[in-house]
Amino acid sequence: MRVGLIGAGAVGGVIAALLDRGGHDVEVTARGANLEAIRANGIMLSGAWGDHVAHVSAGELLTRAPELAIVTTKTLDADAAICANSHFLRGVPVVVIQNGVRGITSARAILRNTDIIGGLALFAASYLAPGTVAVTTTGSTYLGNSGRGLDVEYVASVLEPVMPIHTTQNFVGAQWTKLIVNQINALPAITNLSAQDTIAHRRLRRVLTLSMREAVAVGLAAGVRFEKLQGLTHGILRLFSRLPPSIGQLLPLAMKWRMGRIPNPGSTLQSIRRGQLTEIDYLNGAIVDAAKSSGITAPINSRFVELVHEAESTGVYLTPDEVVARFDSN
């Protein structure tokens, strides 16, 4: 099948390599040094799903209409990327794999009368260098029905032979559970430490626990029914939001165990290291926005947004003690 991947960073690069290994005809879009490396040497995949070099077609834009399109750009780049390739995407099934909760709505506004499937990548991928990606933690990719008539099972049937896929009818709930999982991204971006190291630090773990509790409370106030993923359920998250932090910290510790030993920098820190804008406004920022819509506040998530933007703009990271001091002064 002809598959077009818009965005060949960490997640997109992994998916493109897996599809190529599965025998699909893959074209990707990329920019700068990443595009040059892919054209010269292909996409080099390593890690938990094995090694593979994918020799795929690559350009700044798609050059042909695919039979299936997958958008894996950063959320803040998605609208521009979809618009730039829209003449090849209209009428084609489009899977939008994005963090946050806005991706499907934005894509639908641009690609009217096009079937949009939501996607959430629960595997951890690292962009090691231009054209080089690695899977640090395995996991399924969740697909959700767009509500426009396309059976999500069709897209699943294409992707399942090459990667773990899970389908859900409660995609909004899955997006929200992923937002809770993505809470681990902010502290690495602020400290330049791995997610495992920030969770292992007792005082940082308490800040993370409080932030996660706040995020769950905001979701509940918004009427969200959290979808089950990565061992998290609606009942577990509701209970977690009511437990004292001393007990609630067991949840991030369990997430640390699930990540394994390979250091996971998180996507937000990876963006800062590459000198790119982060998705923090679509992660912790989404919690802040939802809180405002529900008439409540989310001060811890708001502080996370502030500190990540500070690291993003200055390139200066804070020590764990400095981070804790910022939250103690909140």
C-alpha positions in Angstrom: 0.0 0.0 0.0 1.2 3.6 -0.7 1.5 5.3 2.7 2.4 9.0 3.2 4.0 9.9 6.5 3.8 13.7 7.2 6.6 14.2 9.7 9.6 11.8 10.1 10.8 12.7 13.6 10.9 10.2 16.4 7.4 8.7 16.2 7.0 9.3 12.4 10.4 7.8 11.7 9.7 4.7 13.7 6.3 4.1 12.0 7.8 4.8 8.5 10.6 2.2 9.2 8.1 -0.4 10.4 5.8 0.1 7.4 8.8 -0.1 5.1 9.9 -3.3 6.8 6.4 -4.7 6.3 6.6 -4.2 2.6 4.6 -1.0 2.1 5.5 1.8 -0.3 6.3 4.7 2.0 6.9 8.4 1.3 7.8 10.7 4.2 8.1 14.5 4.6 11.0 16.0 6.5 13.1 19.1 6.7 16.7 20.2 6.9 19.3 17.8 8.1 16.8 15.1 8.7 15.6 15.2 5.1 19.2 15.1 3.8 20.0 12.1 6.0 16.9 10.2 5.0 17.6 10.8 1.3 21.2 9.8 1.7 21.0 6.8 4.0 17.4 6.1 4.7 15.7 5.9 8.2 17.8 3.9 10.6 15.7 2.2 13.2 17.0 0.5 16.4 15.8 -0.5 19.8 13.1 -2.6 21.2 11.5 -3.5 17.9 14.7 -4.5 16.2 17.0 -2.9 13.6 16.0 -1.9 10.2 17.2 0.6 7.5 14.2 2.0 5.6 15.0 3.4 2.2 11.9 5.5 1.6 11.0 8.4 -0.7 11.5 11.7 1.1 10.8 15.4 0.5 9.6 18.5 2.1 6.1 17.8 0.7 4.3 14.7 -0.5 4.7 14.2 -4.3 1.8 11.8 -4.8 -1.5 10.8 -3.4 -1.2 8.0 -0.8 -3.8 5.4 -0.1 -3.3 6.1 3.6 -1.8 9.2 5.2 -0.4 9.4 8.7 0.3 12.8 10.3 3.0 12.6 13.0 4.3 16.2 13.2 4.5 18.1 16.4 1.0 19.4 17.3 2.1 23.0 16.7 3.3 22.2 13.2 0.3 20.0 12.2 -2.1 22.6 10.7 0.6 24.1 8.4 1.8 20.6 7.3 -1.7 19.4 6.6 -2.5 22.5 4.6 0.7 22.2 2.6 -0.2 18.7 1.6 -4.0 19.0 1.5 -4.3 18.5 -2.3 -3.0 14.9 -1.8 -4.9 14.2 1.4 -8.5 15.1 0.5 -10.6 12.0 0.3 -7.8 9.8 1.6 -8.0 8.2 5.1 -5.9 10.3 7.4 -4.6 9.2 10.8 -3.6 12.1 13.0 -1.2 10.8 15.7 -0.8 13.8 18.0 -0.4 14.7 21.7 -3.0 16.8 23.4 -6.7 16.9 22.5 -6.9 19.3 19.5 -5.5 17.3 16.6 -8.6 15.7 15.2 -10.7 18.9 15.4 -8.0 20.9 13.6 -7.5 18.3 10.9 -11.3 18.1 10.2 -11.5 21.9 9.8 -8.9 21.8 7.1 -9.8 18.5 5.4 -13.5 18.7 5.1 -15.3 15.6 3.8 -12.2 13.5 4.6 -12.2 10.6 7.1 -10.0 11.5 10.1 -8.8 8.8 12.5 -7.3 9.8 15.8 -4.1 8.2 16.9 -2.1 8.1 20.1 1.4 6.6 20.2 2.1 4.9 23.5 5.5 3.6 22.6 8.5 5.7 23.5 10.7 6.8 20.6 13.9 8.9 20.6 15.3 10.9 17.7 19.0 10.1 18.1 20.3 12.1 15.1 19.0 13.1 11.6 17.6 10.0 10.0 18.2 7.9 13.1 15.5 6.8 15.6 15.1 4.3 18.4 12.3 2.6 20.3 13.1 2.9 24.0 9.8 1.4 25.3 7.3 -0.7 23.4 3.6 0.1 23.5 0.5 0.1 21.4 -0.8 2.9 19.2 -4.4 3.7 19.9 -6.8 4.5 17.1 -10.2 6.1 17.6 -13.2 6.5 15.4 -13.5 9.9 13.8 -17.3 9.7 13.6 -17.4 10.3 9.9 -18.2 6.8 8.7 -14.8 5.3 8.1 -14.5 2.0 10.1 -11.4 2.4 12.2 -10.8 -1.3 11.8 -9.8 -0.7 8.2 -6.9 1.4 9.3 -6.1 -1.0 12.1 -5.9 -3.9 9.6 -3.2 -2.0 7.6 -1.1 -1.2 10.6 -1.5 -4.2 12.9 0.8 -6.5 10.9 3.7 -4.1 11.5 3.0 -2.6 14.9 0.8 -3.1 18.0 -2.6 -1.5 17.5 -5.5 -1.0 19.9 -8.9 0.5 18.9 -11.3 2.4 21.1 -14.7 4.0 20.9 -13.7 6.4 23.7 -10.9 8.2 22.0 -11.4 11.5 24.0 -11.0 9.4 27.1 -7.8 7.9 25.7 -6.5 11.4 24.8 -7.0 12.4 28.4 -5.4 9.3 29.9 -2.4 10.0 27.6 -2.3 13.6 28.9 -1.9 12.1 32.4 0.9 9.8 31.1 2.5 12.8 29.3 2.8 14.6 32.6 6.2 12.9 32.8 7.5 15.1 30.0 7.7 18.5 31.7 10.3 17.8 34.4 12.9 16.3 32.0 12.5 19.4 29.8 13.1 21.7 32.8 16.0 19.8 34.3 17.7 18.0 31.3 17.3 14.7 33.2 15.6 11.5 32.0 12.1 10.8 33.0 13.3 7.9 35.1 15.8 10.2 37.0 13.1 12.9 37.7 10.7 10.3 39.1 13.5 8.7 41.2 14.2 12.1 42.8 12.0 12.2 45.9 11.1 15.9 45.9 10.6 16.1 42.1 8.4 13.0 42.3 6.1 14.8 44.8 5.8 17.7 42.4 4.9 15.3 39.6 2.4 13.5 41.8 0.7 16.8 42.6 0.6 17.8 39.0 -0.9 14.5 37.9 -3.5 14.7 40.7 -4.5 18.2 39.5 -4.7 17.0 35.9 -7.0 14.1 36.8 -9.2 16.4 38.9 -9.5 18.8 35.9 -10.5 15.9 33.6 -13.1 14.7 36.0 -14.5 18.3 36.4 -14.8 18.4 32.6 -16.8 15.2 32.5 -14.1 13.0 31.0 -14.4 9.2 31.3 -10.7 8.1 31.2 -10.0 5.3 28.8 -8.0 2.3 30.0 -4.4 2.4 28.7 -1.0 1.5 30.0 -2.6 0.0 33.1 -4.5 3.2 34.0 -8.3 3.1 34.2 -10.9 5.6 35.1 -11.3 4.0 38.6 -7.6 4.0 39.3 -7.2 7.6 38.2 -10.2 8.8 40.2 -8.9 7.0 43.3 -5.4 8.5 42.6 -6.8 12.0 42.6 -8.1 11.5 46.1 -5.2 9.8 47.7 -2.6 11.7 49.8 0.6 12.4 47.7 2.6 10.1 49.9 0.5 7.1 48.6 -0.3 8.6 45.2 3.5 8.8 44.3 3.2 5.0 43.8 1.7 5.8 40.4 4.6 7.7 38.9 6.9 5.0 40.4 5.0 2.4 38.6 5.3 4.4 35.4 9.1 4.6 35.9 9.2 0.8 36.2 7.2 0.4 33.0 9.7 2.6 31.1 12.6 0.3 31.8 16.2 1.2 32.1 16.9 2.9 28.8 16.9 6.7 29.7 13.7 8.3 28.3 14.2 12.0 27.8 10.6 12.6 26.7 9.5 14.4 23.6 9.5 17.8 25.2 13.2 17.7 26.2 14.1 16.2 22.8 12.5 19.3 21.2 14.5 21.7 23.4 17.8 19.8 22.7 17.1 20.2 19.0 16.4 24.0 19.4 12.7 23.5 18.5 9.6 24.8 20.1 7.9 22.3 22.4 4.3 21.0 22.6 4.0 22.1 26.2 1.0 24.3 25.4 -0.8 21.2 24.1 0.2 19.0 27.1 0.2 20.7 30.4 -1.3 23.7 28.7 -4.3 21.6 27.7 -4.9 20.9 31.4 -4.8 24.7 32.1 -7.2 25.5 29.3 -9.7 22.7 30.4 -9.5 24.0 33.9 -10.5 27.5 32.8 -13.4 26.1 30.8 -14.6 24.3 33.9 -14.3 27.5 36.0 -11.4 26.1 38.1 -7.6 26.6 38.2 -4.6 24.4 37.6 -1.7 26.3 39.2 0.8 23.4 39.2 0.3 22.7 35.5 0.4 26.4 34.8 3.8 26.6 36.5 5.0 23.6 34.5 4.1 25.5 31.3 5.9 28.6 32.5 9.1 26.7 33.4 9.2 24.7 30.2 8.9 27.9 28.1 11.7 29.4 30.2 14.0 26.4 29.3 12.8 26.6 25.7 13.7 30.3 25.3 16.9 30.4 27.3 18.4 26.9 26.9 19.2 27.0 30.7 18.0 24.1 32.8 17.2 24.1 36.5 18.6 21.8 39.2 16.1 19.7 41.1 16.4 22.0 44.1 15.7 25.0 42.0 12.6 23.4 40.5 11.2 22.5 43.9 11.9 26.1 45.1 9.9 27.4 42.2 6.9 25.3 43.2 7.3 26.1 46.9 6.9 29.8 46.0 3.8 29.1 44.0 
